[in-house]
Amino acid sequence: LIVGSGMSFHNMQAMMNPGSSLEQSCAFDMWLEHACAASSTTRSAQLAAWTEAPSARFCHPREEHLLPLMVAAGAAENETGRKVFEDVVMGAKVSAFEFGGPAPLTGEADLVA
């Protein structure tokens, strides 16, 4: 089990000014969701070039809070990622991703084992 603790948005200065970062955090979050769900080769290339993503440096002026996600994605090898949590916190969209976890429940039949 590898747990990468960080945030998909970590511009603390912008978070202190609520309302100023929602649009940019949504753009980066959408890019991150697509990158995590891509094949392992594509995901690796996209995450390596993360600074080219929309609003990347606005969302992460420094990369240390994004690096845990990259470690988890790298350890996942051929497992695709998926968004398991999202919310708006202090005016910015933040998300959590999972790699290689169980498939999400899709209906009543999934609850009967």
LUMRO-46974 format. One record per residue: residue number from 0; x negated, y, z negated of N, C-alpha, C, CB in turn. Coordinates in Angstrom, 2 decimals. Atoms other than C-alpha are relative to their C-alpha. Glycine has a CB too. Layout:
<sites>
NUM/X/Y/Z/X/Y/Z/X/Y/Z/X/Y/Z
...
</sites>
This chain:
<sites>
0/-0.85/-1.18/0.00/0.00/0.00/0.00/-0.89/1.23/0.00/0.97/0.00/-1.23
1/0.71/-1.28/-0.08/-1.34/3.39/1.01/1.04/1.10/-0.09/-0.86/0.13/1.32
2/-0.90/-1.14/0.15/0.43/6.52/-0.18/-0.81/1.25/0.30/0.64/0.05/-1.44
3/0.65/-1.27/-0.35/-0.59/9.77/1.46/0.86/1.14/-0.53/-0.21/0.12/1.54
4/-0.78/-1.07/0.63/0.55/12.68/-0.66/-0.44/1.35/0.57/-0.16/-0.02/-1.54
5/0.27/-1.32/-0.56/0.78/16.04/1.05/1.32/0.60/0.42/-0.99/-0.09/1.20
6/-1.22/-0.62/-0.50/3.26/18.32/2.75/-0.14/0.25/1.48/0.29/1.32/-0.76
7/0.01/-0.28/-1.43/4.23/18.74/6.38/-0.10/1.51/0.25/1.26/-0.57/0.67
8/0.18/-1.46/-0.06/4.13/22.50/5.65/-0.75/0.40/-1.25/1.38/0.76/0.11
9/0.75/-0.40/1.19/1.55/24.07/3.39/-0.65/1.36/0.17/-1.06/-1.04/-0.32
10/0.46/-1.37/-0.04/1.26/27.78/3.93/0.61/0.68/-1.22/0.40/0.73/1.36
11/-0.54/-0.50/1.26/1.69/28.93/0.36/0.31/1.49/0.05/-0.98/-0.29/-1.14
12/-0.26/-1.43/-0.12/1.47/32.61/1.25/1.35/0.23/0.68/-1.14/0.70/0.78
13/-1.28/-0.13/-0.69/4.39/32.22/3.67/1.15/-0.48/-0.89/-0.01/-0.80/1.32
14/-1.06/0.51/0.88/6.36/30.21/1.09/0.39/1.03/-1.05/-0.45/-1.29/-0.68
15/-0.31/-1.04/0.97/6.16/33.18/-1.26/0.84/1.11/0.63/-1.29/0.58/-0.58
16/-0.82/-0.96/-0.72/8.03/35.18/1.39/1.12/-0.76/0.71/-0.86/0.83/1.03
17/-1.05/0.86/-0.57/11.16/33.01/1.90/0.69/0.65/1.20/1.03/-0.33/-1.06
18/-0.66/-0.47/-1.22/12.79/33.29/5.30/-0.95/0.32/1.12/0.82/1.19/-0.31
19/0.96/-0.39/-1.03/9.61/34.08/7.15/-0.57/-1.18/0.77/-1.13/0.78/-0.62
20/0.71/1.12/-0.59/8.60/30.55/8.07/0.88/-1.14/0.52/-0.92/-0.55/-1.00
21/-0.86/1.12/-0.38/11.65/28.42/8.90/-0.17/-0.37/1.48/1.45/0.34/-0.28
22/0.10/0.29/-1.43/11.40/28.72/12.70/-1.32/-0.69/0.33/0.15/1.29/0.81
23/1.31/0.58/-0.29/7.69/27.99/12.79/-0.16/-1.37/-0.65/-1.12/0.93/-0.49
24/0.12/1.31/0.65/7.91/25.14/10.28/0.86/-1.04/0.72/0.42/0.09/-1.48
25/-0.83/0.94/-0.77/10.74/23.56/12.31/-0.70/-0.44/1.28/1.36/0.64/0.34
26/0.71/0.34/-1.23/8.66/23.70/15.50/-1.13/-1.00/-0.28/-0.58/1.27/0.66
27/1.09/0.92/0.34/5.68/22.03/13.83/0.56/-1.34/-0.48/-0.92/0.61/-1.08
28/-0.61/1.22/0.52/7.90/19.51/12.05/0.50/-0.88/1.15/1.16/0.34/-0.95
29/-0.49/0.78/-1.15/9.51/18.45/15.35/-1.17/-0.65/0.74/0.81/0.91/0.97
30/1.19/0.56/-0.65/6.08/18.01/16.92/-0.56/-1.16/-0.83/-1.08/1.10/0.20
31/0.55/1.02/0.88/4.89/16.01/13.90/0.86/-1.26/0.02/-0.11/0.53/-1.43
32/-0.90/1.15/-0.07/7.97/13.76/14.01/-0.24/-0.81/1.28/1.46/0.46/-0.08
33/0.26/0.70/-1.28/7.34/12.95/17.69/-1.38/-0.66/0.01/0.13/0.98/1.18
34/1.36/0.57/0.05/3.63/12.41/17.11/-0.04/-1.26/-0.85/-1.00/1.03/-0.55
35/0.01/1.17/0.89/4.22/10.00/14.21/0.74/-1.18/0.60/0.62/0.36/-1.34
36/-0.79/1.08/-0.60/6.78/7.99/16.21/-0.61/-0.55/1.29/1.40/0.50/0.28
37/0.63/0.43/-1.24/4.49/7.63/19.23/-0.79/-1.29/-0.19/-0.91/1.11/0.55
38/0.86/1.19/0.07/2.45/4.54/20.07/-1.29/0.37/-0.73/-0.31/-0.56/1.43
39/1.18/-0.29/0.82/-0.70/4.21/17.99/-1.07/0.77/0.77/-0.60/-1.29/-0.52
40/1.01/-0.70/-0.80/-2.99/5.38/20.82/0.40/1.46/0.20/-0.19/-0.69/1.37
41/-0.48/-1.36/-0.20/-0.86/8.42/21.60/0.02/0.76/-1.31/1.41/0.00/0.62
42/-0.05/-0.64/1.31/-0.32/9.17/17.91/-1.39/0.44/-0.44/0.60/-0.96/-1.05
43/1.37/-0.34/0.40/-4.06/9.08/17.23/-0.52/1.21/0.76/-0.94/-1.20/0.22
44/0.46/-1.13/-0.82/-4.79/11.44/20.11/0.70/1.29/-0.40/0.23/-0.27/1.48
45/-0.75/-1.21/0.37/-2.04/13.86/19.10/-0.41/0.50/-1.38/1.49/-0.28/0.04
46/0.39/-0.44/1.34/-2.98/13.90/15.42/-1.42/0.54/-0.01/0.12/-1.15/-0.98
47/1.37/-0.53/-0.09/-6.65/14.42/16.33/0.00/1.42/0.54/-0.87/-0.91/0.89
48/-0.10/-1.33/-0.59/-5.59/17.50/18.31/1.13/0.81/-0.64/0.22/-0.10/1.53
49/-1.15/-0.61/0.68/-3.06/18.69/15.72/0.01/1.51/0.05/0.03/-0.44/-1.42
50/0.04/-1.46/-0.01/-4.27/22.29/15.87/0.62/0.59/1.26/-1.44/0.48/-0.13
51/-0.63/-0.45/-1.23/-2.79/22.49/19.38/1.53/-0.07/-0.08/-0.49/-0.83/1.17
52/-1.45/0.11/0.18/0.72/21.75/18.06/0.61/1.37/-0.24/0.34/-0.95/-1.18
53/-0.66/-1.29/0.24/3.28/24.56/17.89/-0.10/0.42/-1.48/1.47/-0.07/0.42
54/0.10/-0.61/1.34/2.61/26.79/14.85/-0.87/-0.80/-0.97/1.38/0.15/-0.60
55/0.81/0.88/0.85/0.01/24.32/13.55/-0.77/0.77/-1.07/-0.98/-0.78/0.86
56/0.81/-0.72/0.99/-2.32/26.81/11.88/0.84/0.91/-0.88/-1.07/0.82/0.70
57/-0.89/-0.73/0.89/0.59/28.84/10.54/0.48/-0.94/-1.11/1.20/0.61/0.77
58/-0.53/0.97/0.96/1.97/25.71/8.87/-1.09/-0.58/-0.89/0.70/-1.12/0.74
59/1.14/0.55/0.75/-1.48/24.51/7.76/-1.23/0.87/0.21/-0.29/-1.47/0.42
60/1.20/-0.83/-0.14/-4.01/27.33/7.39/-1.27/-0.80/-0.29/0.09/1.21/-0.94
61/1.09/0.95/0.29/-6.26/24.61/5.93/0.62/-1.39/0.10/-0.65/0.25/-1.43
62/-0.56/1.31/-0.33/-5.85/20.97/6.83/0.08/-1.01/-1.14/-0.78/-0.59/1.08
63/0.08/1.05/1.03/-6.33/19.21/3.48/1.35/-0.59/-0.38/-0.66/0.55/-1.22
64/-1.32/0.55/0.36/-2.58/18.80/2.91/0.63/-0.78/1.15/0.93/1.12/-0.43
65/-0.45/0.81/-1.13/-2.14/17.19/6.34/-0.85/-1.26/0.14/-0.05/0.83/1.30
66/0.91/1.15/-0.13/-5.09/14.79/6.06/0.54/-1.30/-0.61/-1.31/0.32/-0.66
67/-0.54/1.27/0.50/-3.28/12.23/3.83/0.93/-0.69/0.99/0.74/0.24/-1.31
68/-0.86/0.57/-1.02/-0.71/11.75/6.59/-0.85/-0.68/1.08/0.91/1.08/0.63
69/0.87/0.57/-1.03/-3.53/11.12/9.06/-0.65/-1.30/-0.48/-1.08/1.00/0.39
70/0.57/1.24/0.55/-5.10/8.50/6.77/1.05/-1.11/0.05/-0.49/0.22/-1.46
71/-1.08/1.00/-0.02/-1.75/6.70/6.42/0.30/-0.43/1.44/1.27/0.56/-0.66
72/-0.26/0.32/-1.40/-1.15/6.90/10.18/-1.10/-0.87/0.57/0.14/1.28/0.83
73/1.12/0.81/-0.48/-4.61/5.51/10.89/0.03/-1.40/-0.56/-1.31/0.66/-0.35
74/-0.07/1.31/0.62/-4.15/2.65/8.45/1.16/-0.82/0.54/0.13/0.14/-1.51
75/-1.18/0.70/-0.50/-0.80/1.80/10.05/-0.27/-0.76/1.29/1.11/0.99/0.23
76/0.39/0.63/-1.26/-2.58/0.67/13.24/1.14/0.07/1.01/-0.40/-1.46/-0.23
77/-1.01/0.04/-1.06/0.21/-0.42/15.63/1.42/0.25/-0.48/-0.05/-1.32/0.68
78/-1.34/-0.29/0.52/3.14/0.41/13.34/0.38/1.44/0.34/0.05/-0.23/-1.54
79/-0.44/-1.36/-0.29/5.18/3.40/14.43/0.46/0.67/-1.28/1.13/0.00/1.06
80/-0.44/-0.76/1.15/6.08/6.12/12.01/1.41/0.51/0.19/-0.94/1.16/-0.26
81/-1.34/-0.58/-0.06/9.45/7.54/11.16/0.18/0.96/-1.17/1.09/-1.11/-0.02
82/-0.30/-0.98/1.04/10.76/10.47/9.19/0.96/-0.64/-0.99/0.62/1.31/0.61
83/-0.85/0.59/1.03/12.23/9.31/5.88/0.57/1.05/-0.95/-0.79/-1.02/-0.79
84/-0.49/-1.08/0.87/12.85/12.68/4.22/-0.22/1.32/0.70/-0.71/-0.02/-1.39
85/0.19/-1.39/-0.44/13.39/16.28/5.20/0.85/0.91/-0.85/0.35/0.18/1.51
86/-0.73/-0.99/0.79/14.49/19.39/3.38/-0.57/1.37/0.34/-0.10/-0.29/-1.55
87/0.53/-1.36/-0.10/14.05/23.14/3.38/-0.35/0.43/-1.41/1.03/1.00/0.67
88/0.52/-0.37/1.32/11.91/24.23/0.46/-0.62/1.40/0.12/-1.06/-1.04/-0.51
89/0.50/-1.38/0.01/11.33/27.91/-0.21/-0.09/0.57/1.41/-1.37/0.06/-0.68
90/-0.08/-0.57/-1.33/12.32/28.76/3.35/-0.78/-0.72/1.09/-0.44/1.37/-0.05
91/0.77/0.75/-0.99/10.18/26.14/5.12/0.49/-1.44/0.06/-1.51/0.05/-0.32
92/-0.40/1.39/-0.15/11.11/22.76/6.52/-1.19/-0.88/-0.37/0.48/-0.29/1.46
93/1.03/0.97/0.39/9.14/19.93/4.90/0.56/-1.40/0.23/-0.43/0.20/-1.50
94/-0.42/1.37/-0.30/9.26/16.25/5.79/-1.00/-1.00/-0.54/0.16/-0.19/1.50
95/0.85/1.12/0.39/7.88/12.89/4.72/0.16/-1.09/1.05/0.36/-0.53/-1.44
96/0.02/1.02/-1.03/6.95/10.04/7.04/-0.46/-1.32/-0.58/-0.90/0.41/1.16
97/0.35/1.35/0.43/6.60/6.30/6.65/-0.51/-0.75/1.22/1.21/-0.73/-0.66
98/0.56/0.85/-1.05/4.53/3.88/8.69/0.09/-1.44/-0.45/-1.47/0.40/0.33
99/-0.02/1.43/0.30/5.20/0.16/8.80/0.95/-0.45/-1.08/-1.34/-0.42/-0.36
100/-0.95/0.39/1.04/8.01/0.16/6.29/1.13/-0.83/0.57/0.56/1.23/-0.70
101/-1.14/0.78/-0.47/11.18/-1.88/6.47/0.91/0.86/0.88/0.80/-0.57/-1.19
102/-0.94/-0.71/-0.86/13.75/-0.96/9.09/1.09/0.62/-0.86/0.61/-0.95/1.07
103/-1.05/-0.63/0.79/16.40/1.46/7.83/1.29/-0.82/0.07/0.26/1.44/0.50
104/-1.30/0.67/0.01/19.79/0.05/6.83/0.88/0.64/1.06/0.67/0.07/-1.40
105/-0.84/-0.53/-1.08/22.21/0.37/9.71/1.47/-0.25/-0.22/-0.41/-0.60/1.31
106/-1.42/0.25/0.20/25.46/-0.94/8.34/0.26/-0.97/-1.13/0.62/-0.51/1.25
107/-0.40/0.87/1.09/27.36/-3.13/5.94/-0.68/-1.36/0.07/1.49/-0.19/0.02
108/0.63/1.32/-0.15/25.84/-6.34/7.34/-1.40/-0.01/-0.59/-0.06/-0.40/1.48
109/1.34/-0.08/0.56/22.41/-5.13/6.21/0.00/-0.12/-1.52/-0.65/1.32/0.41
110/-0.07/0.04/1.45/23.61/-4.98/2.61/0.26/-1.39/-0.54/1.07/0.94/-0.48
111/-0.29/1.37/0.40/24.61/-8.64/2.52/-1.22/-0.86/0.31/1.27/-0.56/0.73
112/1.21/0.82/-0.22/21.60/-10.90/2.04/0.23/-1.43/-0.35/-1.16/0.54/-0.79
</sites>
